[in-house]
Amino acid sequence: MNKLLLDVKQLSELTGLSIFTLYSWINQKRIPYVKVGRLVWFDPKKIEKWIEGNSVEEKNL
């Protein structure tokens, strides 16, 4: 990821999540974002950390 910030459409394409889901998670404050005026942006580094923090590891039995 080379961009400083991603918009909702770019993050949707990157993650495969729908734009509707992303806006829903923004409203629920479930995903890290930056708000500049009326625009919503995502820091790729924080998104990577968020994904890592929400990953479920396989349980060895």
PDB file of N, H, CA, C and O in Angstrom:
ATOM      1  N   MET A   1       0.846  -1.182   0.000  1.00  0.00           N
ATOM      2  CA  MET A   1       0.000   0.000   0.000  1.00  0.00           C
ATOM      3  C   MET A   1       0.887   1.239   0.000  1.00  0.00           C
ATOM      4  O   MET A   1       1.623   1.478   0.957  1.00  0.00           O
ATOM      5  N   ASN A   2       0.821   2.005  -1.043  1.00  0.00           N
ATOM      6  H   ASN A   2       0.223   1.811  -1.820  1.00  0.00           H
ATOM      7  CA  ASN A   2       1.682   3.170  -1.177  1.00  0.00           C
ATOM      8  C   ASN A   2       0.993   4.481  -0.832  1.00  0.00           C
ATOM      9  O   ASN A   2       1.669   5.479  -0.578  1.00  0.00           O
ATOM     10  N   LYS A   3      -0.326   4.502  -0.818  1.00  0.00           N
ATOM     11  H   LYS A   3      -0.874   3.692  -1.024  1.00  0.00           H
ATOM     12  CA  LYS A   3      -1.033   5.751  -0.585  1.00  0.00           C
ATOM     13  C   LYS A   3      -1.041   6.106   0.896  1.00  0.00           C
ATOM     14  O   LYS A   3      -1.041   5.237   1.769  1.00  0.00           O
ATOM     15  N   LEU A   4      -1.049   7.412   1.150  1.00  0.00           N
ATOM     16  H   LEU A   4      -1.049   8.118   0.442  1.00  0.00           H
ATOM     17  CA  LEU A   4      -1.100   7.885   2.528  1.00  0.00           C
ATOM     18  C   LEU A   4      -2.446   7.544   3.169  1.00  0.00           C
ATOM     19  O   LEU A   4      -2.494   7.059   4.299  1.00  0.00           O
ATOM     20  N   LEU A   5      -3.543   7.799   2.440  1.00  0.00           N
ATOM     21  H   LEU A   5      -3.505   8.192   1.522  1.00  0.00           H
ATOM     22  CA  LEU A   5      -4.881   7.488   2.931  1.00  0.00           C
ATOM     23  C   LEU A   5      -5.709   6.866   1.812  1.00  0.00           C
ATOM     24  O   LEU A   5      -5.502   7.162   0.635  1.00  0.00           O
ATOM     25  N   LEU A   6      -6.635   6.013   2.185  1.00  0.00           N
ATOM     26  H   LEU A   6      -6.804   5.773   3.141  1.00  0.00           H
ATOM     27  CA  LEU A   6      -7.537   5.367   1.230  1.00  0.00           C
ATOM     28  C   LEU A   6      -8.949   5.869   1.456  1.00  0.00           C
ATOM     29  O   LEU A   6      -9.329   6.157   2.591  1.00  0.00           O
ATOM     30  N   ASP A   7      -9.741   5.979   0.382  1.00  0.00           N
ATOM     31  H   ASP A   7      -9.432   5.745  -0.540  1.00  0.00           H
ATOM     32  CA  ASP A   7     -11.145   6.318   0.556  1.00  0.00           C
ATOM     33  C   ASP A   7     -11.956   5.027   0.693  1.00  0.00           C
ATOM     34  O   ASP A   7     -11.402   3.930   0.619  1.00  0.00           O
ATOM     35  N   VAL A   8     -13.254   5.161   0.890  1.00  0.00           N
ATOM     36  H   VAL A   8     -13.704   6.051   0.951  1.00  0.00           H
ATOM     37  CA  VAL A   8     -14.112   4.004   1.139  1.00  0.00           C
ATOM     38  C   VAL A   8     -14.105   3.052  -0.057  1.00  0.00           C
ATOM     39  O   VAL A   8     -14.048   1.835   0.121  1.00  0.00           O
ATOM     40  N   LYS A   9     -14.164   3.590  -1.259  1.00  0.00           N
ATOM     41  H   LYS A   9     -14.211   4.578  -1.404  1.00  0.00           H
ATOM     42  CA  LYS A   9     -14.174   2.746  -2.450  1.00  0.00           C
ATOM     43  C   LYS A   9     -12.870   1.961  -2.574  1.00  0.00           C
ATOM     44  O   LYS A   9     -12.893   0.771  -2.887  1.00  0.00           O
ATOM     45  N   GLN A  10     -11.750   2.607  -2.336  1.00  0.00           N
ATOM     46  H   GLN A  10     -11.731   3.574  -2.082  1.00  0.00           H
ATOM     47  CA  GLN A  10     -10.455   1.931  -2.429  1.00  0.00           C
ATOM     48  C   GLN A  10     -10.343   0.829  -1.377  1.00  0.00           C
ATOM     49  O   GLN A  10      -9.858  -0.263  -1.672  1.00  0.00           O
ATOM     50  N   LEU A  11     -10.786   1.111  -0.155  1.00  0.00           N
ATOM     51  H   LEU A  11     -11.180   1.999   0.084  1.00  0.00           H
ATOM     52  CA  LEU A  11     -10.727   0.097   0.900  1.00  0.00           C
ATOM     53  C   LEU A  11     -11.664  -1.060   0.582  1.00  0.00           C
ATOM     54  O   LEU A  11     -11.346  -2.215   0.866  1.00  0.00           O
ATOM     55  N   SER A  12     -12.809  -0.759   0.001  1.00  0.00           N
ATOM     56  H   SER A  12     -13.068   0.179  -0.230  1.00  0.00           H
ATOM     57  CA  SER A  12     -13.743  -1.800  -0.414  1.00  0.00           C
ATOM     58  C   SER A  12     -13.096  -2.731  -1.436  1.00  0.00           C
ATOM     59  O   SER A  12     -13.203  -3.953  -1.328  1.00  0.00           O
ATOM     60  N   GLU A  13     -12.433  -2.155  -2.415  1.00  0.00           N
ATOM     61  H   GLU A  13     -12.346  -1.163  -2.503  1.00  0.00           H
ATOM     62  CA  GLU A  13     -11.757  -2.955  -3.442  1.00  0.00           C
ATOM     63  C   GLU A  13     -10.600  -3.753  -2.843  1.00  0.00           C
ATOM     64  O   GLU A  13     -10.371  -4.900  -3.228  1.00  0.00           O
ATOM     65  N   LEU A  14      -9.884  -3.161  -1.918  1.00  0.00           N
ATOM     66  H   LEU A  14     -10.070  -2.230  -1.605  1.00  0.00           H
ATOM     67  CA  LEU A  14      -8.732  -3.811  -1.303  1.00  0.00           C
ATOM     68  C   LEU A  14      -9.140  -4.995  -0.423  1.00  0.00           C
ATOM     69  O   LEU A  14      -8.487  -6.038  -0.436  1.00  0.00           O
ATOM     70  N   THR A  15     -10.219  -4.826   0.338  1.00  0.00           N
ATOM     71  H   THR A  15     -10.749  -3.978   0.348  1.00  0.00           H
ATOM     72  CA  THR A  15     -10.616  -5.841   1.316  1.00  0.00           C
ATOM     73  C   THR A  15     -11.703  -6.793   0.816  1.00  0.00           C
ATOM     74  O   THR A  15     -11.872  -7.886   1.355  1.00  0.00           O
ATOM     75  N   GLY A  16     -12.435  -6.374  -0.212  1.00  0.00           N
ATOM     76  H   GLY A  16     -12.298  -5.486  -0.650  1.00  0.00           H
ATOM     77  CA  GLY A  16     -13.560  -7.181  -0.680  1.00  0.00           C
ATOM     78  C   GLY A  16     -14.825  -6.945   0.127  1.00  0.00           C
ATOM     79  O   GLY A  16     -15.836  -7.610  -0.101  1.00  0.00           O
ATOM     80  N   LEU A  17     -14.785  -6.011   1.062  1.00  0.00           N
ATOM     81  H   LEU A  17     -13.964  -5.471   1.248  1.00  0.00           H
ATOM     82  CA  LEU A  17     -15.976  -5.657   1.844  1.00  0.00           C
ATOM     83  C   LEU A  17     -16.816  -4.673   1.043  1.00  0.00           C
ATOM     84  O   LEU A  17     -16.275  -3.872   0.280  1.00  0.00           O
ATOM     85  N   SER A  18     -18.121  -4.727   1.208  1.00  0.00           N
ATOM     86  H   SER A  18     -18.560  -5.378   1.827  1.00  0.00           H
ATOM     87  CA  SER A  18     -18.977  -3.796   0.482  1.00  0.00           C
ATOM     88  C   SER A  18     -18.863  -2.397   1.090  1.00  0.00           C
ATOM     89  O   SER A  18     -18.515  -2.235   2.259  1.00  0.00           O
ATOM     90  N   ILE A  19     -19.160  -1.409   0.278  1.00  0.00           N
ATOM     91  H   ILE A  19     -19.443  -1.540  -0.672  1.00  0.00           H
ATOM     92  CA  ILE A  19     -19.156  -0.017   0.749  1.00  0.00           C
ATOM     93  C   ILE A  19     -20.195   0.144   1.860  1.00  0.00           C
ATOM     94  O   ILE A  19     -19.957   0.851   2.839  1.00  0.00           O
ATOM     95  N   PHE A  20     -21.342  -0.511   1.705  1.00  0.00           N
ATOM     96  H   PHE A  20     -21.536  -1.085   0.910  1.00  0.00           H
ATOM     97  CA  PHE A  20     -22.389  -0.458   2.726  1.00  0.00           C
ATOM     98  C   PHE A  20     -21.861  -0.970   4.068  1.00  0.00           C
ATOM     99  O   PHE A  20     -22.090  -0.353   5.108  1.00  0.00           O
ATOM    100  N   THR A  21     -21.151  -2.105   4.037  1.00  0.00           N
ATOM    101  H   THR A  21     -20.964  -2.607   3.192  1.00  0.00           H
ATOM    102  CA  THR A  21     -20.588  -2.678   5.267  1.00  0.00           C
ATOM    103  C   THR A  21     -19.594  -1.715   5.895  1.00  0.00           C
ATOM    104  O   THR A  21     -19.620  -1.503   7.107  1.00  0.00           O
ATOM    105  N   LEU A  22     -18.719  -1.130   5.089  1.00  0.00           N
ATOM    106  H   LEU A  22     -18.697  -1.302   4.104  1.00  0.00           H
ATOM    107  CA  LEU A  22     -17.735  -0.189   5.629  1.00  0.00           C
ATOM    108  C   LEU A  22     -18.403   1.002   6.288  1.00  0.00           C
ATOM    109  O   LEU A  22     -18.010   1.395   7.387  1.00  0.00           O
ATOM    110  N   TYR A  23     -19.417   1.594   5.635  1.00  0.00           N
ATOM    111  H   TYR A  23     -19.736   1.275   4.743  1.00  0.00           H
ATOM    112  CA  TYR A  23     -20.105   2.727   6.255  1.00  0.00           C
ATOM    113  C   TYR A  23     -20.828   2.307   7.529  1.00  0.00           C
ATOM    114  O   TYR A  23     -20.891   3.076   8.489  1.00  0.00           O
ATOM    115  N   SER A  24     -21.371   1.098   7.545  1.00  0.00           N
ATOM    116  H   SER A  24     -21.320   0.474   6.765  1.00  0.00           H
ATOM    117  CA  SER A  24     -22.021   0.589   8.752  1.00  0.00           C
ATOM    118  C   SER A  24     -21.008   0.479   9.890  1.00  0.00           C
ATOM    119  O   SER A  24     -21.289   0.884  11.018  1.00  0.00           O
ATOM    120  N   TRP A  25     -19.819  -0.074   9.588  1.00  0.00           N
ATOM    121  H   TRP A  25     -19.591  -0.402   8.672  1.00  0.00           H
ATOM    122  CA  TRP A  25     -18.775  -0.205  10.601  1.00  0.00           C
ATOM    123  C   TRP A  25     -18.246   1.148  11.041  1.00  0.00           C
ATOM    124  O   TRP A  25     -17.869   1.312  12.201  1.00  0.00           O
ATOM    125  N   ILE A  26     -18.209   2.125  10.137  1.00  0.00           N
ATOM    126  H   ILE A  26     -18.515   1.992   9.194  1.00  0.00           H
ATOM    127  CA  ILE A  26     -17.798   3.490  10.501  1.00  0.00           C
ATOM    128  C   ILE A  26     -18.785   4.040  11.529  1.00  0.00           C
ATOM    129  O   ILE A  26     -18.382   4.586  12.556  1.00  0.00           O
ATOM    130  N   ASN A  27     -20.076   3.893  11.247  1.00  0.00           N
ATOM    131  H   ASN A  27     -20.404   3.449  10.413  1.00  0.00           H
ATOM    132  CA  ASN A  27     -21.103   4.395  12.165  1.00  0.00           C
ATOM    133  C   ASN A  27     -21.035   3.713  13.520  1.00  0.00           C
ATOM    134  O   ASN A  27     -21.345   4.326  14.542  1.00  0.00           O
ATOM    135  N   GLN A  28     -20.631   2.448  13.538  1.00  0.00           N
ATOM    136  H   GLN A  28     -20.379   1.950  12.709  1.00  0.00           H
ATOM    137  CA  GLN A  28     -20.520   1.696  14.787  1.00  0.00           C
ATOM    138  C   GLN A  28     -19.145   1.844  15.437  1.00  0.00           C
ATOM    139  O   GLN A  28     -18.896   1.308  16.517  1.00  0.00           O
ATOM    140  N   LYS A  29     -18.255   2.581  14.763  1.00  0.00           N
ATOM    141  H   LYS A  29     -18.458   3.016  13.886  1.00  0.00           H
ATOM    142  CA  LYS A  29     -16.873   2.782  15.225  1.00  0.00           C
ATOM    143  C   LYS A  29     -16.153   1.440  15.410  1.00  0.00           C
ATOM    144  O   LYS A  29     -15.410   1.251  16.374  1.00  0.00           O
ATOM    145  N   ARG A  30     -16.384   0.518  14.475  1.00  0.00           N
ATOM    146  H   ARG A  30     -16.987   0.672  13.692  1.00  0.00           H
ATOM    147  CA  ARG A  30     -15.759  -0.811  14.519  1.00  0.00           C
ATOM    148  C   ARG A  30     -14.471  -0.869  13.711  1.00  0.00           C
ATOM    149  O   ARG A  30     -13.737  -1.855  13.790  1.00  0.00           O
ATOM    150  N   ILE A  31     -14.185   0.173  12.935  1.00  0.00           N
ATOM    151  H   ILE A  31     -14.781   0.973  12.871  1.00  0.00           H
ATOM    152  CA  ILE A  31     -13.019   0.180  12.072  1.00  0.00           C
ATOM    153  C   ILE A  31     -12.337   1.547  12.219  1.00  0.00           C
ATOM    154  O   ILE A  31     -13.023   2.565  12.309  1.00  0.00           O
ATOM    155  N   PRO A  32     -11.004   1.586  12.244  1.00  0.00           N
ATOM    156  CA  PRO A  32     -10.321   2.881  12.404  1.00  0.00           C
ATOM    157  C   PRO A  32     -10.432   3.728  11.137  1.00  0.00           C
ATOM    158  O   PRO A  32     -10.219   3.234  10.029  1.00  0.00           O
ATOM    159  N   TYR A  33     -10.763   4.998  11.309  1.00  0.00           N
ATOM    160  H   TYR A  33     -10.936   5.399  12.209  1.00  0.00           H
ATOM    161  CA  TYR A  33     -10.889   5.900  10.171  1.00  0.00           C
ATOM    162  C   TYR A  33     -10.520   7.312  10.579  1.00  0.00           C
ATOM    163  O   TYR A  33     -10.415   7.632  11.763  1.00  0.00           O
ATOM    164  N   VAL A  34     -10.323   8.156   9.562  1.00  0.00           N
ATOM    165  H   VAL A  34     -10.408   7.895   8.600  1.00  0.00           H
ATOM    166  CA  VAL A  34     -10.014   9.566   9.763  1.00  0.00           C
ATOM    167  C   VAL A  34     -11.106  10.359   9.068  1.00  0.00           C
ATOM    168  O   VAL A  34     -11.430  10.079   7.914  1.00  0.00           O
ATOM    169  N   LYS A  35     -11.672  11.330   9.740  1.00  0.00           N
ATOM    170  H   LYS A  35     -11.409  11.557  10.678  1.00  0.00           H
ATOM    171  CA  LYS A  35     -12.709  12.153   9.127  1.00  0.00           C
ATOM    172  C   LYS A  35     -12.151  13.544   8.894  1.00  0.00           C
ATOM    173  O   LYS A  35     -11.687  14.211   9.818  1.00  0.00           O
ATOM    174  N   VAL A  36     -12.207  13.968   7.636  1.00  0.00           N
ATOM    175  H   VAL A  36     -12.585  13.426   6.885  1.00  0.00           H
ATOM    176  CA  VAL A  36     -11.763  15.307   7.253  1.00  0.00           C
ATOM    177  C   VAL A  36     -12.972  16.009   6.651  1.00  0.00           C
ATOM    178  O   VAL A  36     -13.354  15.745   5.511  1.00  0.00           O
ATOM    179  N   GLY A  37     -13.563  16.895   7.421  1.00  0.00           N
ATOM    180  H   GLY A  37     -13.253  17.110   8.348  1.00  0.00           H
ATOM    181  CA  GLY A  37     -14.818  17.508   6.974  1.00  0.00           C
ATOM    182  C   GLY A  37     -15.885  16.432   6.879  1.00  0.00           C
ATOM    183  O   GLY A  37     -16.191  15.751   7.858  1.00  0.00           O
ATOM    184  N   ARG A  38     -16.447  16.289   5.685  1.00  0.00           N
ATOM    185  H   ARG A  38     -16.198  16.842   4.890  1.00  0.00           H
ATOM    186  CA  ARG A  38     -17.460  15.261   5.464  1.00  0.00           C
ATOM    187  C   ARG A  38     -16.879  13.989   4.858  1.00  0.00           C
ATOM    188  O   ARG A  38     -17.597  13.007   4.668  1.00  0.00           O
ATOM    189  N   LEU A  39     -15.595  14.001   4.558  1.00  0.00           N
ATOM    190  H   LEU A  39     -15.011  14.799   4.713  1.00  0.00           H
ATOM    191  CA  LEU A  39     -14.956  12.863   3.915  1.00  0.00           C
ATOM    192  C   LEU A  39     -14.385  11.893   4.945  1.00  0.00           C
ATOM    193  O   LEU A  39     -13.897  12.300   5.999  1.00  0.00           O
ATOM    194  N   VAL A  40     -14.455  10.609   4.622  1.00  0.00           N
ATOM    195  H   VAL A  40     -14.852  10.279   3.765  1.00  0.00           H
ATOM    196  CA  VAL A  40     -13.922   9.560   5.481  1.00  0.00           C
ATOM    197  C   VAL A  40     -12.738   8.912   4.770  1.00  0.00           C
ATOM    198  O   VAL A  40     -12.834   8.520   3.607  1.00  0.00           O
ATOM    199  N   TRP A  41     -11.632   8.809   5.480  1.00  0.00           N
ATOM    200  H   TRP A  41     -11.553   9.128   6.425  1.00  0.00           H
ATOM    201  CA  TRP A  41     -10.411   8.228   4.932  1.00  0.00           C
ATOM    202  C   TRP A  41      -9.903   7.148   5.871  1.00  0.00           C
ATOM    203  O   TRP A  41     -10.259   7.115   7.049  1.00  0.00           O
ATOM    204  N   PHE A  42      -9.064   6.263   5.335  1.00  0.00           N
ATOM    205  H   PHE A  42      -8.775   6.290   4.378  1.00  0.00           H
ATOM    206  CA  PHE A  42      -8.500   5.176   6.126  1.00  0.00           C
ATOM    207  C   PHE A  42      -6.993   5.191   5.987  1.00  0.00           C
ATOM    208  O   PHE A  42      -6.462   5.330   4.885  1.00  0.00           O
ATOM    209  N   ASP A  43      -6.300   5.048   7.119  1.00  0.00           N
ATOM    210  H   ASP A  43      -6.731   4.936   8.014  1.00  0.00           H
ATOM    211  CA  ASP A  43      -4.847   4.944   7.140  1.00  0.00           C
ATOM    212  C   ASP A  43      -4.493   3.471   6.897  1.00  0.00           C
ATOM    213  O   ASP A  43      -4.837   2.617   7.714  1.00  0.00           O
ATOM    214  N   PRO A  44      -3.813   3.163   5.788  1.00  0.00           N
ATOM    215  CA  PRO A  44      -3.502   1.764   5.479  1.00  0.00           C
ATOM    216  C   PRO A  44      -2.757   1.030   6.603  1.00  0.00           C
ATOM    217  O   PRO A  44      -2.984  -0.161   6.820  1.00  0.00           O
ATOM    218  N   LYS A  45      -1.876   1.730   7.309  1.00  0.00           N
ATOM    219  H   LYS A  45      -1.692   2.697   7.132  1.00  0.00           H
ATOM    220  CA  LYS A  45      -1.130   1.096   8.402  1.00  0.00           C
ATOM    221  C   LYS A  45      -2.065   0.699   9.542  1.00  0.00           C
ATOM    222  O   LYS A  45      -1.938  -0.389  10.104  1.00  0.00           O
ATOM    223  N   LYS A  46      -3.006   1.585   9.881  1.00  0.00           N
ATOM    224  H   LYS A  46      -3.109   2.469   9.424  1.00  0.00           H
ATOM    225  CA  LYS A  46      -3.958   1.264  10.950  1.00  0.00           C
ATOM    226  C   LYS A  46      -4.917   0.163  10.531  1.00  0.00           C
ATOM    227  O   LYS A  46      -5.332  -0.650  11.357  1.00  0.00           O
ATOM    228  N   ILE A  47      -5.272   0.131   9.243  1.00  0.00           N
ATOM    229  H   ILE A  47      -4.934   0.791   8.572  1.00  0.00           H
ATOM    230  CA  ILE A  47      -6.149  -0.927   8.744  1.00  0.00           C
ATOM    231  C   ILE A  47      -5.432  -2.272   8.821  1.00  0.00           C
ATOM    232  O   ILE A  47      -6.036  -3.274   9.206  1.00  0.00           O
ATOM    233  N   GLU A  48      -4.153  -2.305   8.461  1.00  0.00           N
ATOM    234  H   GLU A  48      -3.662  -1.492   8.149  1.00  0.00           H
ATOM    235  CA  GLU A  48      -3.384  -3.552   8.561  1.00  0.00           C
ATOM    236  C   GLU A  48      -3.332  -4.041  10.006  1.00  0.00           C
ATOM    237  O   GLU A  48      -3.514  -5.231  10.264  1.00  0.00           O
ATOM    238  N   LYS A  49      -3.085  -3.128  10.953  1.00  0.00           N
ATOM    239  H   LYS A  49      -2.937  -2.161  10.744  1.00  0.00           H
ATOM    240  CA  LYS A  49      -3.050  -3.500  12.371  1.00  0.00           C
ATOM    241  C   LYS A  49      -4.426  -3.972  12.838  1.00  0.00           C
ATOM    242  O   LYS A  49      -4.530  -4.922  13.613  1.00  0.00           O
ATOM    243  N   TRP A  50      -5.478  -3.306  12.366  1.00  0.00           N
ATOM    244  H   TRP A  50      -5.393  -2.534  11.736  1.00  0.00           H
ATOM    245  CA  TRP A  50      -6.844  -3.672  12.725  1.00  0.00           C
ATOM    246  C   TRP A  50      -7.153  -5.080  12.227  1.00  0.00           C
ATOM    247  O   TRP A  50      -7.755  -5.876  12.947  1.00  0.00           O
ATOM    248  N   ILE A  51      -6.743  -5.389  11.002  1.00  0.00           N
ATOM    249  H   ILE A  51      -6.254  -4.743  10.417  1.00  0.00           H
ATOM    250  CA  ILE A  51      -6.968  -6.720  10.442  1.00  0.00           C
ATOM    251  C   ILE A  51      -6.211  -7.762  11.268  1.00  0.00           C
ATOM    252  O   ILE A  51      -6.763  -8.808  11.608  1.00  0.00           O
ATOM    253  N   GLU A  52      -4.953  -7.474  11.587  1.00  0.00           N
ATOM    254  H   GLU A  52      -4.504  -6.624  11.310  1.00  0.00           H
ATOM    255  CA  GLU A  52      -4.156  -8.401  12.393  1.00  0.00           C
ATOM    256  C   GLU A  52      -4.791  -8.612  13.770  1.00  0.00           C
ATOM    257  O   GLU A  52      -4.828  -9.734  14.274  1.00  0.00           O
ATOM    258  N   GLY A  53      -5.284  -7.537  14.370  1.00  0.00           N
ATOM    259  H   GLY A  53      -5.253  -6.626  13.960  1.00  0.00           H
ATOM    260  CA  GLY A  53      -5.897  -7.623  15.693  1.00  0.00           C
ATOM    261  C   GLY A  53      -7.227  -8.361  15.700  1.00  0.00           C
ATOM    262  O   GLY A  53      -7.657  -8.854  16.743  1.00  0.00           O
ATOM    263  N   ASN A  54      -7.884  -8.440  14.544  1.00  0.00           N
ATOM    264  H   ASN A  54      -7.535  -8.039  13.697  1.00  0.00           H
ATOM    265  CA  ASN A  54      -9.171  -9.116  14.453  1.00  0.00           C
ATOM    266  C   ASN A  54      -9.067 -10.492  13.798  1.00  0.00           C
ATOM    267  O   ASN A  54     -10.080 -11.130  13.511  1.00  0.00           O
ATOM    268  N   SER A  55      -7.845 -10.937  13.566  1.00  0.00           N
ATOM    269  H   SER A  55      -7.022 -10.419  13.798  1.00  0.00           H
ATOM    270  CA  SER A  55      -7.643 -12.259  12.967  1.00  0.00           C
ATOM    271  C   SER A  55      -7.879 -13.337  14.015  1.00  0.00           C
ATOM    272  O   SER A  55      -7.533 -13.165  15.184  1.00  0.00           O
ATOM    273  N   VAL A  56      -8.461 -14.433  13.597  1.00  0.00           N
ATOM    274  H   VAL A  56      -8.741 -14.573  12.647  1.00  0.00           H
ATOM    275  CA  VAL A  56      -8.702 -15.564  14.475  1.00  0.00           C
ATOM    276  C   VAL A  56      -7.701 -16.647  14.122  1.00  0.00           C
ATOM    277  O   VAL A  56      -7.618 -17.088  12.976  1.00  0.00           O
ATOM    278  N   GLU A  57      -6.957 -17.060  15.103  1.00  0.00           N
ATOM    279  H   GLU A  57      -7.024 -16.701  16.034  1.00  0.00           H
ATOM    280  CA  GLU A  57      -5.942 -18.083  14.889  1.00  0.00           C
ATOM    281  C   GLU A  57      -6.562 -19.468  14.989  1.00  0.00           C
ATOM    282  O   GLU A  57      -7.521 -19.680  15.730  1.00  0.00           O
ATOM    283  N   GLU A  58      -6.013 -20.389  14.250  1.00  0.00           N
ATOM    284  H   GLU A  58      -5.233 -20.217  13.648  1.00  0.00           H
ATOM    285  CA  GLU A  58      -6.473 -21.768  14.288  1.00  0.00           C
ATOM    286  C   GLU A  58      -6.105 -22.385  15.624  1.00  0.00           C
ATOM    287  O   GLU A  58      -5.004 -22.177  16.135  1.00  0.00           O
ATOM    288  N   LYS A  59      -7.018 -23.131  16.176  1.00  0.00           N
ATOM    289  H   LYS A  59      -7.912 -23.300  15.761  1.00  0.00           H
ATOM    290  CA  LYS A  59      -6.794 -23.763  17.469  1.00  0.00           C
ATOM    291  C   LYS A  59      -6.325 -25.188  17.238  1.00  0.00           C
ATOM    292  O   LYS A  59      -7.000 -25.978  16.578  1.00  0.00           O
ATOM    293  N   ASN A  60      -5.157 -25.508  17.791  1.00  0.00           N
ATOM    294  H   ASN A  60      -4.609 -24.866  18.327  1.00  0.00           H
ATOM    295  CA  ASN A  60      -4.632 -26.869  17.693  1.00  0.00           C
ATOM    296  C   ASN A  60      -5.208 -27.713  18.813  1.00  0.00           C
ATOM    297  O   ASN A  60      -5.188 -27.313  19.977  1.00  0.00           O
ATOM    298  N   LEU A  61      -5.710 -28.855  18.467  1.00  0.00           N
ATOM    299  H   LEU A  61      -5.727 -29.180  17.521  1.00  0.00           H
ATOM    300  CA  LEU A  61      -6.293 -29.745  19.473  1.00  0.00           C
ATOM    301  C   LEU A  61      -5.328 -30.822  19.880  1.00  0.00           C
ATOM    302  O   LEU A  61      -5.656 -31.659  20.721  1.00  0.00           O
TER     303      LEU A  61
END
